[in-house]
Amino acid sequence: MQLCQLFIDKNKSEFMLMKMPDEVTPDNYQGWVSQKESESTIQAFEFPQKLLDQIAMEYLDENQTDAPYEAKYVLMKAPDEEALFISSLELSRNDDEKLDVVRNGLLIVFDENELQHFSDVLQKAWSKIN
């Protein structure tokens, strides 16, 4: 399982996907993200709900094949909140999980081959909502 973080390059206004070193885990990645932000002109990307919805629709729409993608939202409830909120989007194909797209830009990658496809889908989805 590979962890990646989605950043925005502030100078070029473009997406950057960075793979994290193996020693970084979902529990301690925030320090790595902060370090990267302090080193250069990038900032971590937050997925707004509208963009997560558009990514899900792109994955579902493009696959009228024998092996369609499935998109599932993972709901969470913070201890100090009353309502559920969407924390991530799970993308799978043939019951084989490909990616978890977490709201704060963390990608949990189960199939590295999916990254290029995801980047294309993200760009399309981003263009549609902006």
N, C-alpha and C positions, 0 to 999 in steps of 0.2 A: 504494500500500500504506500503510495507516494503522496506527500502533501505538497500542495502548491498554493501560492497566494496570488490573487489578482490585484495588480496595482494599476494606477493611472499615471502616465508620465505627464507631469504638469506642463512641461515645455512644448511637447508635441501633441498633447491631448489624444493620446492613444493608449490602448490596453497593453499591459505587459504581464505575462504569466511567469512567475519565478518558482522553480522547484526549491523546496527546502532541504537542507542537509538531513541526513538520516537520523541524527540525534534529536532533531526537533520533533515533538509529538503534538497531538491536538491539545494537550494540557498546558504546554509551555511555549507555544508558537508566538504568542503575542510579543514577547521580548525580541524575537528574531525580526518580526515585522517592524517594530519600533526602531530597531537598529538600522534596517534597510532604509526606512523613511528618513532617518537622520543623515545617512551617507549621501543621498542624492536627491534629485528633484521629483521623487515619486511619492505617491500616497496610496494607502490601502483603499480598496474599492468596496463600497457597501452596495449590496444588491437591493434596490427598492422592490417592493412587492410587484409593481407593474412589470419590471424587467424579468423577475422570476416567472411571472405568468406568461410573458411573451416567449421566454426560452422554452417553457413547458409546451406551449402551443406549437412552436417551431418543430420541436422533437416529435410531437404527436402528428402534426400535419404532414410532415415530409415522408412519413412511413406508412404508405398504403401497400406494404409488402407482406411476405410470409412471416417476417420476423420483426414485428413492430416494437418500438420502444414503449416503455411504461414510464410515466412520470408520477411520482408520489410526493406529496408534501409531508414533512415531519413537523408536527405541532408540538409546541412547548408551552409551559406556563411558568413564568418566573415566580419565586416565592412572594414577591410583593405586588404581583399583578392578579387581577381577577379573571382576565380574559386569556384565552389561548392565542398564541401568535405563531406564525410560520417561521421556523428556524432554518429549514433547509429543503432543498429539492433533490430527491433521489431519482437518478435516471438509470434504468436497467433495460436489458434486452434479452428475451428468452430466459427470464428469471436470473440473469447474470448481471449483477450490479456493475455499472460502468463508472459513475461519478456521484458524489454528493456535493451539491453546490450550497455552501453555507452562506447565510445572509451577509456576514462580514467579510466576504471575499475569499474565504478559505475553501479550497477544493480538495476533497479527499478522492484520490484517483485509484480506482480499482483496475482500470484497463487503460494503460498509457496510450494505446492507439486511439482512444477516444478524444484526446486533447485537441488534435487538429480539427476534428469535426466540431467539438464544442466551441472552439475559437471562432469558427465560421458561423455557427448558429448564434453565438453571442453578438457578433458584429451585425448580423441581420436583425436580431431582436433589438439591439441598441438603436439601429437606424430607424426602425419602425416607431419607437416611442419618442425619438428626438426630432 
